Amino acid sequence: MILVLFVILSIYIISIGLLIFGFTKVKIYLKTDLKPQTSFTIIVPFRNEAENLPVLLKSFSNLNYPINLFEVILVNDSSKEKFHISHFAFHISQINNIRVSNSPKKDAISTAMQYAKSDWVITTDADCIVPENWLLTFDNYIQENKVSMLAGAVSYKCGNSFLDHFQQLDLTSLQGATIGSFGLKKAFMCNGANFAYTKSLFEKLNGFEGNNKIASGDDVFLLQKAANLFPAEVHYLKSQEAIVITKPTEDWKSLFYQRVRWAAKTSSYQSTFGKFLGLIVFFGNLTFVIGFVFFIFGFFSWKLLLVLALLKFGIDFILLYSTNEFLTKERIKYLFLSSLLYPFFSSSVALYSLFGSYEWKERRFGK
């Protein structure tokens, strides 16, 4: 059994090592102050976000981009109260979501596509804040590269709590894997809070057809279809001026359900690499959990557990440190405690996602 654990861990280390290599292959992009040319339609699906939307819209007002080159479409997904739009210099409209599938967010984006005036659409979430050079950086990259889909980074605005920084560490690992997979030309993951693509590509891919029975995944399934059919046109925008900031969840239950929602779509990935990596990460975390249990019951010496931990956390740290340097340039807080807790949390999420249901926006999804 000990041999099996170390074989799995060896495969895990090689896999994370490849992601680290891939991460370095995606170069930091610096905008070159080209004259803005690209028109964008910003799509924001929302449900009961009256507190967050004004903050997001204010960040749109602060964009360093001509107001005639972007519009905003808010898609109201059956909020309890209608959101009243204040006056803004840019064009903004609010429409109601037309539900046709089991996925409210995919329906919201598909509904907005019918109203979008620009070929380039960019999606974000209601609880986000975008940086002032967000659209300008996307525009400059689009002008300089032949691209039809462009994924960007997302990070948290953290308080001082352990929960906030645990989530940041978790998100950092996901962002590292995302960027690494792009560098390996095996893109399989992105974040819909910072995701741009052309309407024409969306139509070529038949939108979300084929995966609209799954509640989430408006981002990853579309990415995987595009990466499979038009790999040369799918890029990652590794720019610190285009990182979208979002809020961490407020309690452990919400975090658990959020991560279950994210994990539940893994089995439906088109990407073989994505499925393989998901399994390897799951078993890599499980090896530490099993090793710890074996140690508690006396089947494992503390020396073996220490070797197991050092090997796993050593390779993890390299990816986390590199990604954190790109995302925040701040020191990783609660690293040791989060690293000890993470394998138990991650394994629980993965196992629960196979059989359990979850709550999202006051709705229940899953088994």
C-alpha positions as CSV (number, residue, x, y, z in Angstrom):
1,M,0.0,0.0,0.0
2,I,2.9,2.4,0.8
3,L,4.4,1.7,-2.6
4,V,1.0,2.5,-4.3
5,L,0.8,5.8,-2.4
6,F,4.3,6.8,-3.5
7,V,3.6,5.8,-7.1
8,I,0.5,8.0,-7.2
9,L,2.4,10.8,-5.6
10,S,5.2,10.5,-8.2
11,I,2.6,10.9,-11.0
12,Y,1.2,13.8,-9.1
13,I,4.6,15.5,-8.8
14,I,5.3,15.0,-12.5
15,S,1.8,16.4,-13.4
16,I,2.2,19.5,-11.3
17,G,5.8,19.9,-12.6
18,L,4.4,20.0,-16.1
19,L,1.9,22.7,-15.1
20,I,4.8,24.8,-13.6
21,F,6.6,24.4,-16.9
22,G,3.4,25.4,-18.8
23,F,3.0,28.4,-16.5
24,T,6.4,29.8,-17.4
25,K,5.6,29.3,-21.1
26,V,2.8,31.8,-20.9
27,K,4.6,35.2,-20.9
28,I,3.4,38.3,-19.1
29,Y,1.6,40.6,-21.5
30,L,2.2,44.3,-21.4
31,K,-0.2,46.5,-23.3
32,T,1.4,48.7,-25.9
33,D,-1.0,51.7,-25.8
34,L,-2.4,51.0,-29.2
35,K,-5.4,53.2,-30.1
36,P,-8.6,51.3,-28.9
37,Q,-10.4,49.6,-31.8
38,T,-12.4,46.7,-30.4
39,S,-16.0,47.1,-29.5
40,F,-17.1,45.0,-26.5
41,T,-20.4,43.8,-25.1
42,I,-20.0,43.1,-21.3
43,I,-22.5,40.5,-20.2
44,V,-23.3,40.3,-16.5
45,P,-25.8,37.6,-15.4
46,F,-27.2,38.3,-11.9
47,R,-29.6,37.1,-9.3
48,N,-30.3,39.1,-6.1
49,E,-27.2,41.2,-6.4
50,A,-28.5,44.7,-5.5
51,E,-25.7,45.2,-3.1
52,N,-22.9,44.2,-5.5
53,L,-24.0,45.5,-8.8
54,P,-23.5,49.2,-8.1
55,V,-19.8,48.5,-7.1
56,L,-19.3,46.6,-10.4
57,L,-21.0,49.3,-12.5
58,K,-18.8,52.0,-10.8
59,S,-15.7,50.1,-11.9
60,F,-17.1,50.1,-15.4
61,S,-17.4,53.9,-15.1
62,N,-13.7,54.1,-14.2
63,L,-12.6,52.1,-17.3
64,N,-9.9,53.7,-19.3
65,Y,-11.7,53.0,-22.6
66,P,-13.9,55.0,-25.0
67,I,-17.6,54.8,-23.9
68,N,-18.7,54.4,-27.5
69,L,-16.7,51.2,-27.8
70,F,-18.5,49.2,-25.0
71,E,-22.0,48.4,-23.8
72,V,-23.2,46.6,-20.7
73,I,-26.0,44.0,-20.7
74,L,-27.3,43.0,-17.3
75,V,-29.3,39.7,-17.4
76,N,-31.7,39.4,-14.5
77,D,-32.2,35.8,-13.5
78,S,-35.5,36.0,-11.5
79,S,-34.2,38.3,-8.8
80,K,-36.6,39.0,-5.9
81,E,-36.5,42.7,-6.6
82,K,-35.8,44.5,-9.9
83,F,-32.5,46.2,-10.0
84,H,-32.9,49.9,-10.9
85,I,-30.1,51.3,-13.1
86,S,-28.7,54.7,-12.3
87,H,-27.5,57.0,-15.0
88,F,-24.2,56.1,-16.6
89,A,-22.2,57.6,-19.4
90,F,-21.9,54.3,-21.2
91,H,-24.8,52.3,-22.7
92,I,-26.4,49.9,-20.3
93,S,-29.5,47.7,-20.6
94,Q,-31.2,45.2,-18.4
95,I,-33.0,42.2,-19.8
96,N,-34.7,39.2,-18.2
97,N,-33.2,35.7,-18.5
98,I,-35.1,33.3,-20.8
99,R,-34.8,29.9,-19.2
100,V,-34.6,26.9,-21.6
101,S,-32.2,24.6,-19.8
102,N,-31.0,23.4,-16.4
103,S,-28.2,26.1,-16.4
104,P,-29.4,29.6,-15.4
105,K,-26.1,31.2,-16.3
106,K,-25.7,29.6,-19.7
107,D,-29.3,30.7,-20.5
108,A,-28.5,34.2,-19.4
109,I,-25.5,34.5,-21.7
110,S,-27.4,32.9,-24.6
111,T,-30.2,35.4,-24.0
112,A,-27.8,38.4,-23.9
113,M,-26.2,37.2,-27.2
114,Q,-29.4,38.0,-29.0
115,Y,-29.0,41.7,-27.9
116,A,-25.2,42.1,-28.1
117,K,-24.3,44.7,-30.7
118,S,-20.5,43.9,-30.7
119,D,-18.8,40.8,-32.1
120,W,-16.6,40.6,-29.0
121,V,-18.4,39.7,-25.7
122,I,-16.8,39.6,-22.3
123,T,-18.4,38.0,-19.3
124,T,-18.0,38.9,-15.7
125,D,-19.9,38.3,-12.4
126,A,-22.0,40.8,-10.4
127,D,-19.8,40.5,-7.3
128,C,-16.6,41.6,-9.2
129,I,-14.6,44.7,-9.7
130,V,-12.7,45.2,-12.9
131,P,-9.4,47.2,-13.2
132,E,-9.3,50.5,-15.2
133,N,-7.2,49.1,-18.0
134,W,-9.3,45.9,-18.3
135,L,-10.8,46.5,-21.7
136,L,-7.8,48.4,-23.0
137,T,-5.5,45.4,-22.3
138,F,-7.9,42.9,-23.9
139,D,-8.2,45.3,-26.9
140,N,-4.4,45.7,-27.4
141,Y,-3.9,41.9,-27.2
142,I,-6.7,41.3,-29.7
143,Q,-5.1,43.8,-32.1
144,E,-1.7,42.1,-31.9
145,N,-2.9,38.5,-32.1
146,K,-5.1,36.4,-34.2
147,V,-7.5,35.3,-31.5
148,S,-11.2,34.5,-31.1
149,M,-11.3,33.6,-27.4
150,L,-9.3,35.1,-24.5
151,A,-9.3,34.0,-20.9
152,G,-8.1,36.2,-18.0
153,A,-7.2,35.9,-14.4
154,V,-9.4,36.3,-11.3
155,S,-8.3,36.9,-7.7
156,Y,-10.0,37.6,-4.4
157,K,-10.1,40.7,-2.3
158,C,-9.3,39.2,1.0
159,G,-9.9,40.3,4.6
160,N,-7.8,39.0,7.5
161,S,-9.7,35.8,8.2
162,F,-8.3,32.3,7.7
163,L,-11.3,31.5,5.6
164,D,-10.6,34.3,3.1
165,H,-6.9,33.3,2.7
166,F,-7.7,29.6,2.5
167,Q,-10.0,30.5,-0.5
168,Q,-7.3,32.6,-2.0
169,L,-4.8,29.7,-1.8
170,D,-7.4,27.4,-3.4
171,L,-8.1,29.9,-6.2
172,T,-4.4,30.5,-6.7
173,S,-3.9,26.7,-7.3
174,L,-6.8,26.7,-9.8
175,Q,-5.4,29.8,-11.6
176,G,-2.0,28.2,-11.7
177,A,-3.4,25.0,-13.3
178,T,-5.4,27.2,-15.7
179,I,-2.3,29.1,-16.9
180,G,-0.2,26.0,-16.9
181,S,-2.6,24.1,-19.1
182,F,-2.6,27.0,-21.6
183,G,1.2,27.0,-21.7
184,L,1.1,23.2,-22.4
185,K,-1.4,23.9,-25.2
186,K,-3.9,21.7,-23.3
187,A,-6.3,24.5,-22.2
188,F,-9.3,23.0,-20.3
189,M,-10.2,25.5,-17.6
190,C,-10.9,29.2,-17.2
191,N,-13.1,31.5,-15.2
192,G,-16.3,33.1,-16.5
193,A,-15.7,36.2,-14.4
194,N,-13.0,37.2,-16.9
195,F,-13.7,35.5,-20.2
196,A,-13.9,37.0,-23.7
197,Y,-14.9,35.5,-27.1
198,T,-16.4,36.5,-30.4
199,K,-20.1,36.1,-31.1
200,S,-19.1,34.5,-34.4
201,L,-17.1,31.8,-32.5
202,F,-20.0,31.3,-30.1
203,E,-22.2,30.6,-33.0
204,K,-19.7,28.3,-34.7
205,L,-19.6,26.3,-31.5
206,N,-23.4,26.2,-31.3
207,G,-23.1,28.0,-27.9
208,F,-23.6,25.7,-24.9
209,E,-25.3,22.9,-26.9
210,G,-24.3,19.5,-25.5
211,N,-23.7,20.6,-21.9
212,N,-26.7,22.7,-20.9
213,K,-28.0,19.9,-18.6
214,I,-25.1,20.8,-16.2
215,A,-25.9,23.8,-14.0
216,S,-22.5,25.5,-14.2
217,G,-19.6,25.4,-16.7
218,D,-20.6,28.3,-19.0
219,D,-16.8,29.0,-19.2
220,V,-15.0,25.6,-19.2
221,F,-17.2,23.7,-21.6
222,L,-17.2,26.6,-24.1
223,L,-13.4,26.8,-23.8
224,Q,-12.9,23.1,-24.3
225,K,-15.1,23.1,-27.4
226,A,-13.1,26.0,-28.8
227,A,-9.7,24.6,-27.8
228,N,-10.6,21.3,-29.6
229,L,-11.8,22.9,-32.8
230,F,-9.8,26.2,-33.1
231,P,-6.8,25.7,-30.8
232,A,-4.7,28.4,-32.4
233,E,-7.4,31.1,-31.7
234,V,-7.7,30.4,-28.0
235,H,-5.3,32.3,-25.8
236,Y,-4.6,33.3,-22.2
237,L,-4.2,37.0,-21.3
238,K,-1.5,36.9,-18.6
239,S,-1.6,40.5,-17.6
240,Q,-1.7,42.1,-14.2
241,E,-3.7,45.0,-15.7
242,A,-6.6,42.6,-16.6
243,I,-7.0,40.7,-13.3
244,V,-10.7,40.8,-12.2
245,I,-11.2,41.0,-8.4
246,T,-14.1,39.1,-6.8
247,K,-15.3,38.4,-3.2
248,P,-14.6,35.3,-1.3
249,T,-17.6,33.4,0.1
250,E,-18.6,34.4,3.6
251,D,-18.8,31.0,5.3
252,W,-17.5,27.4,5.0
253,K,-20.8,26.0,3.8
254,S,-21.0,28.4,0.9
255,L,-17.4,27.7,0.0
256,F,-18.0,23.9,0.1
257,Y,-21.1,24.1,-2.1
258,Q,-19.3,26.5,-4.5
259,R,-16.4,24.1,-4.9
260,V,-18.8,21.1,-5.3
261,R,-20.5,23.0,-8.1
262,W,-17.1,23.5,-9.8
263,A,-16.1,19.9,-9.3
264,A,-19.4,18.4,-10.4
265,K,-18.6,19.3,-14.1
266,T,-15.3,17.5,-14.2
267,S,-16.7,14.2,-15.3
268,S,-18.3,15.9,-18.3
269,Y,-15.1,17.5,-19.6
270,Q,-14.4,17.0,-23.3
271,S,-10.7,17.5,-22.5
272,T,-8.9,14.2,-21.7
273,F,-6.1,16.1,-20.2
274,G,-8.5,17.9,-17.9
275,K,-10.1,14.7,-16.8
276,F,-6.7,13.1,-16.2
277,L,-5.4,16.1,-14.2
278,G,-8.6,16.2,-12.1
279,L,-8.1,12.5,-11.2
280,I,-4.4,13.0,-10.4
281,V,-5.1,16.0,-8.2
282,F,-7.8,14.1,-6.4
283,F,-5.6,11.0,-5.8
284,G,-2.6,13.2,-5.0
285,N,-4.6,14.9,-2.2
286,L,-6.1,11.5,-1.1
287,T,-2.6,10.0,-0.7
288,F,-1.9,12.6,2.1
289,V,-5.3,11.9,3.7
290,I,-4.7,8.2,3.7
291,G,-1.1,8.6,4.9
292,F,-2.3,10.7,7.8
293,V,-5.0,8.2,8.7
294,F,-2.4,5.4,8.5
295,F,-0.1,7.4,10.8
296,I,-2.9,7.9,13.4
297,F,-3.6,4.2,13.5
298,G,0.0,3.3,13.7
299,F,0.4,1.8,10.2
300,F,2.7,4.6,9.0
301,S,5.7,6.1,10.7
302,W,6.0,9.9,11.2
303,K,9.1,9.8,9.0
304,L,7.1,8.4,6.1
305,L,4.3,10.9,6.6
306,L,6.8,13.7,6.7
307,V,8.4,12.5,3.4
308,L,5.0,12.3,1.8
309,A,4.1,15.8,3.0
310,L,7.4,17.4,2.0
311,L,7.2,15.9,-1.5
312,K,3.6,17.0,-2.1
313,F,3.7,20.4,-0.5
314,G,7.1,21.1,-2.0
315,I,5.9,20.8,-5.6
316,D,2.6,22.6,-4.7
317,F,4.5,25.5,-3.2
318,I,6.4,26.2,-6.4
319,L,3.2,26.5,-8.5
320,L,1.4,28.4,-5.7
321,Y,4.3,30.9,-5.2
322,S,4.7,31.6,-9.0
323,T,1.0,32.1,-9.4
324,N,0.6,34.2,-6.3
325,E,3.4,36.5,-7.5
326,F,1.5,37.1,-10.7
327,L,-2.0,37.5,-9.0
328,T,-1.3,39.5,-5.9
329,K,2.4,40.2,-5.2
330,E,1.6,39.7,-1.5
331,R,2.9,37.1,0.9
332,I,0.8,33.9,1.1
333,K,-0.8,33.9,4.5
334,Y,-1.8,30.8,6.6
335,L,0.2,28.7,4.1
336,F,1.1,25.9,6.5
337,L,-2.3,25.6,8.0
338,S,-4.1,25.8,4.7
339,S,-1.8,23.2,3.1
340,L,-2.6,20.8,5.9
341,L,-6.4,21.3,5.6
342,Y,-6.6,21.5,1.8
343,P,-6.2,17.7,1.0
344,F,-9.0,16.9,3.4
345,F,-11.2,19.7,2.0
346,S,-10.4,18.9,-1.6
347,S,-11.0,15.2,-1.2
348,S,-14.3,15.8,0.6
349,V,-15.5,18.1,-2.2
350,A,-14.5,15.6,-4.9
351,L,-16.3,12.7,-3.3
352,Y,-19.4,14.7,-2.4
353,S,-19.7,16.1,-5.9
354,L,-20.2,12.5,-7.2
355,F,-23.3,11.9,-5.1
356,G,-24.5,15.0,-3.3
357,S,-26.6,18.1,-4.3
358,Y,-25.7,21.7,-3.7
359,E,-27.2,25.1,-3.3
360,W,-26.5,28.0,-5.7
361,K,-28.3,31.3,-5.7
362,E,-31.0,29.9,-3.5
363,R,-31.7,27.0,-5.8
364,R,-30.8,23.4,-5.4
365,F,-28.9,21.4,-8.0
366,G,-27.3,18.0,-8.3
367,K,-28.3,14.5,-7.6
